[in-house]
């Protein structure tokens, strides 16, 4: 290796404590050299604090990694890595461990000894479950565990009280435990591309949450409590039945003669008593439901049209709310009515331009 190559390997990261960055990324290495300090002109392996091994073909993180006792960051992503030596537990100063896009399906039990670890990326591997060791890493601030084969989030997830970012997209999750709501410091939660059908109302406790990604799931309803997440800035719901069915189910069945007669009686205020009509007709008339369109004030019984109203979400975005109308009311502008639906509900109207911020598609 020429002198210029040596300078590139030991990248300029010498500070007052003489910490070193060792960059061995994308060098077709199939192992970690035992005499790394000699081959790469590193004066002292104990001074290496950042090690980049990404983009090689290292399938085993060997025992020699334990020699880097002052290591703070390691990136071994994109190697086809399938095994991590138990000696990884000796890296007590490690704060960042990047191992995305590998073949890992387990971690050594000694991984739980990395108590200083703050950032962990295991996305794009072959994990089928959360390893118990993960819940011992109480200093974790970011956990990327997407693109695996995980089908359950254990209740022990609540042990990671310092988590700020949790990425679990692209797994096989069908549910979310109520304990997830105990991660009070979460700012970003990504659960996209799973099979989740519902969310626990305990998510309302995530008062610092700014981003919630739920697209490509099987959600048909959202907890009403989500409205209380005042710091939420991004909400992605596309490709969920919650959204898709609004378009698919917007059908209208014409009212029957019975319903038309019932509407006429109700809308005209015709007076009647229990002596005037048979019991079944009285019961039918009493089942009338008021049309929610404030411009209409009509009623309906069985025939109805589904209408989508986008309601204000924390003053920034809007969510779809299903409403039932007595007729399509084509072309009517509700905002022009003297009594708008927003006023009826005690909610201030939201500027029309904010509709462009809806993250539904």
C-alpha positions, 0 to 999 in steps of 0.5 A: 500500500502506498503512503497515500493509501495509508493516509486514507485508511487511518482517516483524519480523526486525531483529536487531543486524545489521539482517537483514530478512525480506521476505515476498512470499508469496501476493501473485499476483506473476508476477515479482520486481520489479526495484525491490523495495527501493522498492516494499516500503519496504526500505532496503537489499536487501543486508540481506535475509537471508530471502525468501518468494515462496511461493504466487505465479505466478512461473515464472522466478526471474530475474537480479535474484535475484543482487542479494540477495547476503546471502540465507540463506533463500528459499522459492519453493514453489508457483509453477509455477517452471520456470526458475532463473537461473544468477545463483542461484550468486551467493547464496554465503550461502544455507543454505535453498532451498525450491522444492517443488511447481513444474515444475522439471526441471533446475538451472543448473550454477551451482547447484553454487556454493551451497556453504553450502547446508544445506537443499534441498527440490525435492519435487513437481517434474519431475526425472527424475534427480539433477542432478550439481550436487547432489553438489557441495553437500557442506554439505547436511544435509536433502534432500527430493527426493520426488514426482519421476520419479527411477528411479536413485540414483547412487553419488555420493550418498555425496558428501553426507556431512553428510546427516541427512535424505533424502526420496526417497518417491514416485519410480520407484526400483527399487533402492538403491545400496550407497553409500547406506550410507556416509551415516553421519549419516543420521537419517531415510531415506524411500523409500516409494511406489517400486518397490524390491524389495530393500535392500543390507546396507550400510544396517547402517552407518547407525548413527544412523538413527532412521526408515526408511520403506519402505511401498508398495514391492515388498520381499519380504525385508529384510537380516538386518543391519537388526536391528543398527540399535540407534537405529531407532525407526520402521520402516514396511513396510505394503503390501509383499509382505513383509507382504501375503503372510503373510496371503495365503499362510497356507494348509494342505494336509492331509498325505498318508497317506505323510506321516502314516505318516512322522510316526508313525514319527518322532514315535514313535521307531520304529527302522529300518535301511537293510535294513528299507525301500526307498531312496526311503522312507529318503530320505523319512524322512530329509527330516523337518523339525522343527516350530518350535512348542516345544509340539509337537516334531513333524515334517513333510515336505511338508504344512505351515502357515505361521505368522507370528512377530513377532520383537523388533526392537532391543528396541522393535518386532517384525518378521514372521518366517515359520515352518513348522509341522506343523499349525495348532495352533489356540488354543495359547499358545506363551508358556505352554510351559515351553520358549518359542521366545524362550528357545530362541533366546536372546532375552528375551521382549518384553512383549505390549504392544509389539506395538502399535508394529509399523508394518506397516499 
